Each structure stands twice: as C-alpha cells, then as structure tokens.
Amino acid sequence: MPTPLLFATKDNAQGQLASGINNSVTSIPLGSGQGALFPQPYRGTASSTGDETTLNDTGDLGSVAQYKIIRNVTDGSWAIVLTTGANSITTTRLRNGSDNIWQSGDEWRVDEFVVYFDDGDVNGENITKREKALVINRSSDTLTVATGGRGYDGSSAQSFLTGNYVRLNVASKSIEEIIKALADFGIAENTLNTNLDAAEAAIDSIESGETNAATATGSSNAYAITVTPVPLAYADKQLFRFKANFSNTGSATLNVNTLGAKTIKKSDGATNLASGDIENGQIVVVQYDGTNFQMLSPIANQSTIVQEDVDVIYSNTDGYTVGAANDDSVQSTSSLTAFTKTFTCPANFFLSEGDRIQILAYGKTRSKASGAGTMTLQVQIGGQNIVAFAPTMTDNVDNQAWRIEADAVCKTPGASGKLFAIGRMRYEGASTKDYFSSTYDNRGSLAEVSVDTTTTNVIRVTVTFSVSDVANYCDLAYLGIVKLRDIN
C-alpha cells in the first residue's frame, strides 16, 4: 500500500511571478512552464449527501487517488481515500469535524499546499518581505489561492512584483513522518471500527433472535432468504429460520444468501416435502445435513384431530420395502444403529398433571444369515428412555414383524417433572408380516422417568442391532403419537 501524505509536495519547487500581484489577488500567474513544478491539487463540492464514509460529487472525483488524505473544508474534518470513482468515493470515517458527515454542498480538497511569496534572489537570500498562501488548485501555469488563503498561517498579505519568487519547500523529515503515521493510523482505525461494527451487528442479531433468520422471497417452491451474519458457505448442522412467503405445492428448495438452492427434506432427512407441508406465513426451521436441509419445525398439514379429550398430534404411514433405501429403512453396516425416527412436538405440547402420551410404532426387519443376535427397540421422550425391548432375531429371515407400544402419564409437571411409563412389544420371527398379533411377547415394567414437561420435547424411536452386518435391515412402517388430556 502506498504511504499517504497530507501534502504531496515536490522537493523545493520554485517559480517566479509572471506579473505583479496585490495583497488580495487569488489567481497567481507563474512563468511559462513553471506550473508543472508544483503539485496538482483537486477540489470540489459534494453533489448530494452521503454519510461518514461516502462522498458523492458527480464528475469531479475521477482524479482523486487511493490512500490520499482528503479534507472536508466545510466541517473541518479529514479522512483517507479508500476506494475511488468518478462520481463517488469511500473514505475512512471523517474525524475531528463538526458533524463528520459528507453533506450535500460540503467543499472537499486533496493535495492542497502552502507556498511562500518573497522578494529575495534565486537562492532565497536578501529577502525583505515574505508571505504564506494556501494553494487549492493549479491550471497550467496559474495557481489558485483559497478564499482567505492570502496571508496564511499568521503571515501578512502583501503586494509582489513581476519576477518575485514563489517557493514550495519540502517539510522537515520529522513532520513528514508524523503525517505518514497519522495517515496510517486513520486507515487502521477505520478497519478496527468496521470490524467492531460488524461484531456489534452480529451481537444485536443474536440478542434480537434475528441471527440466520429472514422472511423468504422466491416462488414456485423455490424459497430464498438473506441472513446476517453472511455465511461464506453451507456447513453441516447450520440452522436457519424463515417466514414462508407462499405455500409449497410439492418438493421445495431453499437458497440462503445465493449460496445455491438445496432441497428441503422432512425430518427423516430423506423424504421430499408434500404439497401443503409449508403454509404461507409459517415460521420454518431447517438444518443443513451436508447435502440437504431437514425441516425441523412441524409440517403444516400434519394430522390433527381434536376430540373431547384426545389429540392425535402425529400420524405418519410409510410404505415399506425391506432392504430398500426408502425413507425409514436403513441398512446396518459398521454402525449398530439402524435408524432414529425423531418427532419434535409442537409448541403447545407441554404436559400437565394427569396428561397421557400413547405411542405406537411398527415395522419389518431382515436379519443376517447366521448369528443375527438381538435388536433393541427404544422409545424416548426428551432424551429419556421410557421403554426398551431387545427381542432375539431369527437368522436369515425377511419381513420379521415388530410392534412396540408405550404409555406415559405425567405424574409431576415442571422442569424436574416425572412420568410413569409402561410399554409392550410384539416380535414375529417368522415371515408372517403380522404387525397386530393379539398377544405381546414382552410387557415392560412400570418405571418412573424424569422429563422437563415445561419445554417442547422430542419423541424418538430408535433401533439398534447387537450384531453389525450388511444383511441387517430395519424399516419403520408407522409411527403414531397421541396425547390425552386430563379433563377432570
């Protein structure tokens, strides 16, 4: 980066007056060809109001160079030029002025300089009178002195004759170094302030809940949002929230800050959205899984049947094909967990004393050729197991049916709430495809589980194989959740 200078002078520039001047003349004529010995100042007037870092001046800014010091003459402030342009430039923040804003009509100057008029000889000796003048423009061999710039810096405005000298002496080395340090400080301070502003904006977004949240734009099942802070790229586990601006009519995508459209999947991570899963005006929460967005908020068209004392809060039926990669069928490989089906309860799913949750899940499995081992089935609320069974699998049999039911009653509501839970399980080792045998193989014992009933809980069905093998598959064909309210 070039080093900024307050007055970009040329060493010991010296010329002579082409004609005499009195003590009020502001147009200073030099001898032929002598004007080029002196610096070229620039000046203008802001054509419209900008801000503390933006100067607008139509047509006058094209010659202003980057990293020059620019002065706002109207309010007495100064700044460093950061970016250039014909009609608008950006600077560091104006400082030391009355308002520190580039207002419409503000006069600006770059590379103004101070000259001496004297009646001495060519060597600057035998001087009987001398005056300082502030030069703000040069056109060919004519210097323009600022209004009030004669008799500058406490000197006296005087008359001078043809042939008297106009001299520009370079500043002392120490003064030059101070000016350089001042300019460098201005640039460094601007960078620091910019970073602080960005940090404060990010903190404000976090405190206001606006981080990674926006109202969507777009149409035709292609949602788009612009969030702050601006993400540089998609990253695994990123969360975004948006207010939908239309209802989807099928598979949908989300594009965040033009990083690219990604498919929105249901919470299983595999199933595309169906028509009406997102309603116009709905607040939608999604999380990036490295490939797609998974919709964590409840779908808008989920089954909701409210009777006198029963809410069906979730009901989902999936066709199954054991061994196929459909939405809830996962093959066991090096990992023991076949699948985890998660349902995030709605915001009003808080439990009161006597409220009851009933959960039903069933599906099919296929076991390895020999030594299939056991398959553990678990139902969780709020991260706590309420029932768990471990039936023995039959070797090398397709379409072994399983079914699990769980009942949980809220005994004590609150952050340290208590649920009483009991469950039962049916496992059919033959290939009968019988989910609903009249008898159950296992009946769980009554257990007390600690669950925070004041927050929105997550219900999960998990399946784990005791033996990992590529032949092991498990499919969730149905998950239903019902809440029964205590109406007494």
C-alpha positions as MATLAB code, in Angstrom:
seq = 'MPTPLLFATKDNAQGQLASGINNSVTSIPLGSGQGALFPQPYRGTASSTGDETTLNDTGDLGSVAQYKIIRNVTDGSWAIVLTTGANSITTTRLRNGSDNIWQSGDEWRVDEFVVYFDDGDVNGENITKREKALVINRSSDTLTVATGGRGYDGSSAQSFLTGNYVRLNVASKSIEEIIKALADFGIAENTLNTNLDAAEAAIDSIESGETNAATATGSSNAYAITVTPVPLAYADKQLFRFKANFSNTGSATLNVNTLGAKTIKKSDGATNLASGDIENGQIVVVQYDGTNFQMLSPIANQSTIVQEDVDVIYSNTDGYTVGAANDDSVQSTSSLTAFTKTFTCPANFFLSEGDRIQILAYGKTRSKASGAGTMTLQVQIGGQNIVAFAPTMTDNVDNQAWRIEADAVCKTPGASGKLFAIGRMRYEGASTKDYFSSTYDNRGSLAEVSVDTTTTNVIRVTVTFSVSDVANYCDLAYLGIVKLRDIN';
ca = [
       0.000    0.000    0.000;
       1.437    3.450   -0.868;
       2.134    5.709    2.076;
      -0.433    8.560    2.307;
       0.874   12.141    2.547;
      -1.103   15.140    3.711;
       0.623   17.472    1.216;
       2.157   15.546   -1.687;
       4.857   18.103   -2.342;
       7.721   18.190   -4.793;
      11.122   18.967   -3.318;
      11.950   22.672   -3.365;
       9.564   23.686   -6.153;
      10.347   27.257   -7.180;
       8.958   29.664   -9.778;
       8.593   33.354  -10.436;
       5.630   35.620  -10.832;
       4.803   36.326  -14.474;
       3.194   39.612  -13.378;
       2.803   41.570  -10.191;
       0.071   40.815   -7.609;
      -1.516   42.897   -4.890;
      -2.405   41.661   -1.391;
      -5.861   40.332   -2.367;
      -5.218   38.538   -5.655;
      -6.044   34.789   -5.519;
      -5.013   33.904   -9.113;
      -1.221   33.641   -9.137;
       0.500   33.728  -12.572;
       3.793   31.843  -12.919;
       6.398   31.964  -15.635;
       5.856   29.811  -18.724;
       6.178   26.079  -17.949;
       6.749   26.625  -14.215;
       3.317   25.368  -13.106;
       4.331   21.741  -13.711;
       6.981   22.124  -10.989;
       4.229   22.325   -8.375;
       1.759   19.649   -7.114;
      -1.717   19.250   -8.632;
      -4.445   19.858   -6.025;
      -8.080   18.754   -6.528;
     -11.215   20.167   -5.032;
     -14.971   20.037   -5.444;
     -18.351   20.249   -3.768;
     -20.477   17.269   -2.671;
     -23.413   16.980   -5.076;
     -25.576   15.029   -2.621;
     -25.438   13.873    0.968;
     -23.521   10.659    1.576;
     -22.551    9.536    5.056;
     -19.478    9.436    7.287;
     -17.557    7.384    4.691;
     -19.237    8.171    1.325;
     -18.573   11.322   -0.705;
     -20.761   11.979   -3.752;
     -19.630   14.568   -6.299;
     -20.785   13.995   -9.870;
     -17.908   14.287  -12.313;
     -15.261   15.822  -10.014;
     -13.709   12.791   -8.297;
     -12.119   10.914  -11.178;
      -8.580   12.185  -10.488;
      -8.580   11.534   -6.738;
      -6.102    8.732   -5.940;
      -6.454    5.957   -3.375;
      -4.870    6.482    0.059;
      -4.741   10.262   -0.303;
      -5.777   12.389    2.651;
      -8.975   14.300    1.830;
     -10.242   17.253    3.811;
     -13.860   18.309    4.369;
     -13.312   22.062    4.443;
     -16.904   22.834    5.420;
     -16.930   20.985    8.752;
     -13.157   20.796    9.332;
     -12.884   17.000    9.244;
     -10.473   14.754    7.332;
     -10.221   11.138    6.157;
      -8.223    8.720    3.984;
      -9.475    7.781    0.491;
     -10.139    4.020    0.363;
     -11.880    3.470   -2.984;
     -12.008    5.777   -5.976;
     -14.611    6.581   -8.628;
     -15.725    9.317  -10.999;
     -18.875   10.250   -9.080;
     -18.465    8.702   -5.639;
     -15.632    7.573   -3.384;
     -15.415    5.889    0.006;
     -13.154    7.094    2.787;
     -12.277    6.173    6.307;
     -14.654    7.731    8.781;
     -14.433   11.514    8.897;
     -12.880   12.713   12.136;
     -12.321   15.944   14.092;
     -15.145   17.810   12.326;
     -18.343   19.438   13.486;
     -20.638   16.693   12.121;
     -18.249   14.243   10.366;
     -20.722   13.629    7.541;
     -20.256   14.238    3.818;
     -23.215   16.590    3.471;
     -24.535   17.956    0.186;
     -22.640   21.178   -0.573;
     -19.588   20.327    1.565;
     -16.327   21.527   -0.006;
     -13.540   18.943   -0.246;
      -9.859   19.254   -1.090;
      -6.973   16.884   -1.877;
      -3.251   17.768   -2.119;
      -3.639   21.461   -1.243;
      -0.285   23.021   -0.367;
       1.308   26.159    1.079;
       3.720   28.404   -0.894;
       5.891   31.351    0.093;
       5.948   34.630   -1.849;
       9.150   36.604   -1.344;
      11.244   39.345   -2.972;
      14.591   37.612   -2.480;
      17.062   36.311   -5.036;
      17.268   32.912   -6.715;
      18.959   31.436   -3.652;
      16.292   32.705   -1.270;
      18.582   35.311    0.206;
      18.275   39.077    0.733;
      14.549   38.742    1.476;
      12.814   41.867    2.757;
       9.239   40.604    2.739;
       7.556   37.211    2.740;
       4.008   35.838    2.792;
       2.429   32.386    3.030;
      -0.532   31.425    0.797;
      -2.725   28.282    0.708;
      -2.998   26.921   -2.857;
      -6.038   24.800   -3.661;
      -5.812   24.439   -7.438;
      -3.404   24.666  -10.372;
      -4.295   25.129  -14.018;
      -1.287   25.118  -16.321;
       0.912   27.975  -15.027;
      -1.693   29.562  -12.768;
      -2.057   28.761   -9.063;
      -5.379   29.400   -7.302;
      -5.253   30.508   -3.679;
      -8.177   29.689   -1.376;
     -10.534   32.469   -0.380;
      -8.906   33.910    2.705;
      -5.757   31.939    1.863;
      -3.541   35.006    1.363;
      -1.577   35.844    4.491;
      -1.946   32.203    5.580;
      -0.806   30.892    8.960;
      -0.382   34.299   10.576;
       1.656   35.883    7.801;
       0.708   39.234    6.240;
      -0.800   39.548    2.759;
       1.369   41.839    0.675;
       1.968   43.020   -2.899;
       4.713   41.403   -5.004;
       6.320   42.355   -8.306;
       6.947   40.557  -11.569;
       9.894   38.213  -11.080;
       9.406   37.832   -7.323;
       9.660   34.216   -6.228;
       7.000   31.612   -5.412;
       8.610   28.799   -3.434;
       7.436   25.457   -2.045;
       9.884   23.998    0.462;
       9.577   20.354    1.480;
       8.650   19.826    5.102;
      11.181   18.572    7.619;
      11.710   14.811    7.849;
      10.163   14.618   11.307;
       7.000   16.390   10.141;
       6.728   14.061    7.146;
       6.983   11.022    9.410;
       4.269   12.388   11.703;
       1.992   12.915    8.710;
       2.640    9.362    7.474;
       1.919    7.935   10.914;
      -1.284    9.983   11.130;
      -2.487    8.634    7.787;
      -1.591    5.042    8.682;
      -3.439    5.449   11.969;
      -6.536    6.690   10.132;
      -6.631    3.590    7.916;
      -6.005    1.224   10.835;
      -8.695    2.924   12.925;
     -11.178    2.628   10.083;
     -10.510   -1.109    9.759;
     -10.942   -1.556   13.506;
     -14.199    0.422   13.537;
     -15.542   -1.579   10.593;
     -14.785   -4.841   12.403;
     -16.348   -3.551   15.610;
     -19.485   -2.510   13.727;
     -19.748   -5.997   12.210;
     -19.281   -7.604   15.636;
     -21.892   -5.339   17.220;
     -24.334   -6.084   14.414;
     -23.797   -9.812   14.928;
     -24.365   -9.451   18.700;
     -27.514   -7.406   18.082;
     -28.790  -10.105   15.724;
     -28.152  -12.797   18.328;
     -29.821  -10.795   21.108;
     -32.847   -9.996   18.962;
     -33.168  -13.568   17.686;
     -32.565  -12.425   14.100;
     -29.410  -14.471   13.527;
     -29.851  -16.756   10.492;
     -33.493  -15.678   10.258;
     -35.325  -13.836    7.497;
     -38.574  -13.508    5.585;
     -38.400  -15.657    2.474;
     -38.663  -14.437   -1.077;
     -38.908  -16.536   -4.230;
     -41.753  -18.539   -5.716;
     -42.677  -21.847   -7.391;
     -41.394  -23.957   -4.480;
     -38.040  -22.153   -4.509;
     -37.638  -20.261   -1.225;
     -34.800  -17.740   -0.869;
     -33.556  -15.811    2.170;
     -30.791  -13.359    3.008;
     -29.458  -13.617    6.553;
     -26.872  -11.893    8.720;
     -24.136  -12.575    9.601;
     -23.486  -13.577    5.992;
     -22.464  -17.254    5.745;
     -19.474  -17.866    3.475;
     -20.663  -21.374    2.606;
     -23.084  -24.041    3.758;
     -21.799  -26.057    6.722;
     -23.053  -29.217    8.356;
     -25.529  -28.581   11.193;
     -26.261  -24.941   10.218;
     -29.704  -23.809   11.395;
     -31.853  -21.295    9.515;
     -35.320  -19.879   10.195;
     -37.575  -18.192    7.699;
     -41.113  -16.935    7.375;
     -42.595  -18.563    4.278;
     -43.971  -16.203    1.651;
     -46.051  -18.875   -0.107;
     -47.427  -22.373    0.461;
     -45.468  -25.144   -1.205;
     -47.159  -27.377   -3.758;
     -44.575  -30.174   -3.753;
     -40.844  -30.704   -3.426;
     -39.223  -27.399   -2.377;
     -35.784  -25.824   -2.116;
     -34.142  -23.103   -0.026;
     -31.368  -20.785   -1.223;
     -29.516  -18.880    1.529;
     -27.618  -15.734    0.504;
     -27.357  -17.082   -3.086;
     -25.117  -19.952   -1.924;
     -27.216  -22.331   -4.008;
     -30.641  -23.975   -3.772;
     -30.789  -27.055   -1.544;
     -33.729  -29.464   -1.276;
     -35.817  -29.252    1.889;
     -36.424  -32.740    3.284;
     -38.747  -33.855    6.029;
     -37.211  -34.523    9.426;
     -36.234  -38.049    8.375;
     -33.661  -36.474    6.071;
     -34.809  -38.475    3.029;
     -38.414  -37.605    2.126;
     -39.224  -34.603   -0.047;
     -41.956  -32.237    1.093;
     -45.524  -32.884    0.049;
     -47.972  -30.220   -1.050;
     -49.028  -28.037    1.893;
     -46.206  -29.078    4.230;
     -45.306  -25.368    4.399;
     -48.062  -22.768    4.627;
     -47.821  -19.104    3.662;
     -46.710  -17.153    6.743;
     -45.452  -20.235    8.599;
     -42.184  -19.967   10.548;
     -39.996  -22.778    9.203;
     -36.856  -24.121   10.902;
     -34.366  -26.098    8.812;
     -30.950  -27.603    9.466;
     -28.317  -28.384    6.842;
     -27.121  -32.001    6.925;
     -24.250  -31.604    4.497;
     -26.401  -32.281    1.433;
     -29.963  -31.055    2.038;
     -31.973  -29.025    4.519;
     -34.019  -31.048    7.013;
     -37.239  -29.387    8.164;
     -37.280  -29.476   11.983;
     -40.475  -27.500   12.510;
     -43.783  -29.416   12.336;
     -45.263  -29.768    8.875;
     -48.338  -27.634    8.312;
     -50.574  -30.434    7.043;
     -49.903  -32.997    9.776;
     -52.964  -34.829   11.021;
     -54.633  -33.028   13.919;
     -57.869  -34.489   15.310;
     -59.156  -32.819   18.453;
     -61.941  -34.587   20.312;
     -63.187  -34.021   23.822;
     -60.034  -35.359   25.425;
     -57.762  -36.698   22.636;
     -55.211  -35.011   20.344;
     -53.674  -37.024   17.525;
     -50.513  -34.933   17.275;
     -48.587  -37.069   14.826;
     -49.596  -39.806   12.434;
     -47.344  -40.984    9.625;
     -47.634  -44.077    7.452;
     -44.758  -45.024    5.164;
     -44.795  -47.839    2.658;
     -42.030  -50.311    3.432;
     -39.709  -52.358    1.322;
     -37.280  -54.265    3.495;
     -33.745  -53.725    2.257;
     -34.672  -50.745    0.089;
     -33.397  -47.251    0.784;
     -36.812  -45.715    1.320;
     -37.370  -43.003    3.885;
     -37.264  -45.064    7.087;
     -35.361  -48.173    6.052;
     -31.673  -48.223    6.921;
     -29.076  -50.912    6.499;
     -26.741  -51.873    9.320;
     -23.093  -51.560    8.318;
     -20.217  -50.558   10.583;
     -22.693  -48.665   12.753;
     -25.028  -50.554   15.051;
     -27.901  -48.065   14.935;
     -30.343  -48.859   12.166;
     -32.413  -45.709   12.472;
     -33.620  -42.996   14.796;
     -37.039  -41.570   13.943;
     -37.472  -38.161   15.562;
     -40.636  -36.139   16.078;
     -40.415  -32.618   17.533;
     -43.597  -31.923   19.440;
     -45.495  -28.695   18.710;
     -45.008  -25.630   20.888;
     -48.183  -26.303   22.917;
     -47.170  -29.848   23.814;
     -46.485  -29.021   27.467;
     -47.674  -31.687   29.895;
     -49.910  -31.109   32.878;
     -50.576  -33.498   35.725;
     -52.571  -36.498   34.518;
     -51.860  -35.911   30.792;
     -51.029  -39.085   28.924;
     -48.971  -39.871   25.821;
     -49.551  -43.009   23.757;
     -47.009  -44.037   21.123;
     -47.352  -46.810   18.555;
     -44.619  -47.820   16.119;
     -44.199  -50.865   13.913;
     -42.182  -52.117   11.001;
     -40.244  -55.002    9.406;
     -36.706  -56.340    9.717;
     -34.360  -58.667    7.877;
     -31.555  -60.497    9.705;
     -28.163  -61.812    8.667;
     -27.655  -65.423    7.606;
     -26.432  -66.664   10.984;
     -25.822  -65.208   14.409;
     -28.326  -62.410   13.930;
     -28.278  -61.528   17.629;
     -30.782  -59.162   19.163;
     -32.377  -55.917   18.058;
     -33.030  -53.297   20.743;
     -36.171  -51.184   20.304;
     -36.424  -47.995   22.357;
     -38.910  -45.164   22.728;
     -37.604  -41.881   24.168;
     -39.208  -38.668   25.404;
     -36.953  -35.693   25.988;
     -33.872  -37.881   25.620;
     -35.058  -40.332   28.315;
     -35.907  -43.964   27.553;
     -39.441  -44.726   28.630;
     -39.464  -48.296   27.274;
     -36.812  -50.566   25.775;
     -37.001  -54.167   24.480;
     -34.382  -56.483   22.982;
     -36.026  -59.354   21.032;
     -33.919  -62.155   19.536;
     -33.873  -62.076   15.742;
     -34.347  -65.175   13.614;
     -31.396  -65.907   11.356;
     -31.741  -65.138    7.656;
     -35.459  -64.336    7.602;
     -37.033  -61.425    5.690;
     -40.086  -59.471    6.813;
     -39.890  -60.256   10.517;
     -42.541  -58.017   12.042;
     -42.176  -55.883   15.157;
     -44.549  -53.628   17.033;
     -43.990  -51.505   20.118;
     -46.426  -49.500   22.228;
     -45.659  -47.095   25.040;
     -47.859  -45.326   27.573;
     -46.556  -42.419   29.655;
     -48.592  -40.497   32.266;
     -47.449  -37.166   33.706;
     -47.276  -37.558   37.464;
     -45.446  -34.325   38.320;
     -45.203  -31.421   35.830;
     -42.308  -28.969   35.850;
     -38.632  -28.639   34.964;
     -37.949  -31.714   37.128;
     -41.130  -33.458   36.055;
     -41.890  -37.170   36.451;
     -43.561  -39.548   34.025;
     -44.799  -43.051   34.782;
     -44.202  -45.192   31.698;
     -45.031  -48.721   30.616;
     -44.636  -50.458   27.281;
     -45.194  -53.700   25.438;
     -43.662  -55.274   22.380;
     -44.536  -57.875   19.760;
     -41.819  -59.512   17.646;
     -42.715  -62.083   14.992;
     -39.601  -64.007   13.953;
     -41.316  -65.789   11.053;
     -42.015  -64.132    7.743;
     -45.700  -63.608    8.535;
     -45.940  -59.812    8.116;
     -48.213  -59.788   11.164;
     -47.916  -56.470   12.958;
     -51.035  -56.926   15.045;
     -50.971  -60.282   16.737;
     -53.347  -60.325   19.688;
     -50.578  -61.214   22.100;
     -47.399  -59.429   23.059;
     -44.112  -61.177   23.665;
     -42.889  -58.686   26.265;
     -44.551  -56.341   28.669;
     -42.441  -53.631   30.256;
     -42.463  -52.935   33.938;
     -43.735  -49.628   35.295;
     -40.893  -47.133   35.511;
     -40.543  -43.535   36.661;
     -38.749  -41.231   34.214;
     -37.518  -37.655   34.791;
     -38.579  -35.304   31.975;
     -38.816  -31.491   31.803;
     -42.518  -31.043   30.990;
     -42.261  -27.242   30.623;
     -40.390  -27.359   27.329;
     -41.162  -28.725   23.891;
     -39.906  -32.302   23.987;
     -38.646  -34.620   21.280;
     -40.026  -38.145   20.845;
     -37.755  -40.730   19.233;
     -37.987  -44.355   18.195;
     -34.545  -45.948   17.956;
     -33.434  -49.371   16.780;
     -30.012  -50.894   17.472;
     -28.592  -54.203   16.264;
     -26.358  -56.193   18.594;
     -24.511  -57.604   15.570;
     -23.497  -55.353   12.707;
     -23.876  -56.860    9.267;
     -24.809  -55.565    5.833;
     -27.670  -58.099    5.715;
     -29.401  -56.438    8.664;
     -32.190  -54.016    7.744;
     -34.912  -52.420    9.788;
     -37.879  -50.478    8.451;
     -40.256  -48.171   10.313;
     -43.617  -48.511    8.601;
     -45.666  -46.399   11.020;
     -45.244  -44.010   13.924;
     -48.280  -42.589   15.691;
     -48.368  -40.316   18.739;
     -51.500  -39.409   20.688;
     -51.830  -37.062   23.644;
     -54.782  -37.500   26.006;
     -55.591  -34.535   28.195;
     -56.770  -34.778   31.766;
     -60.191  -33.107   31.598;
     -61.164  -33.614   35.230;
];
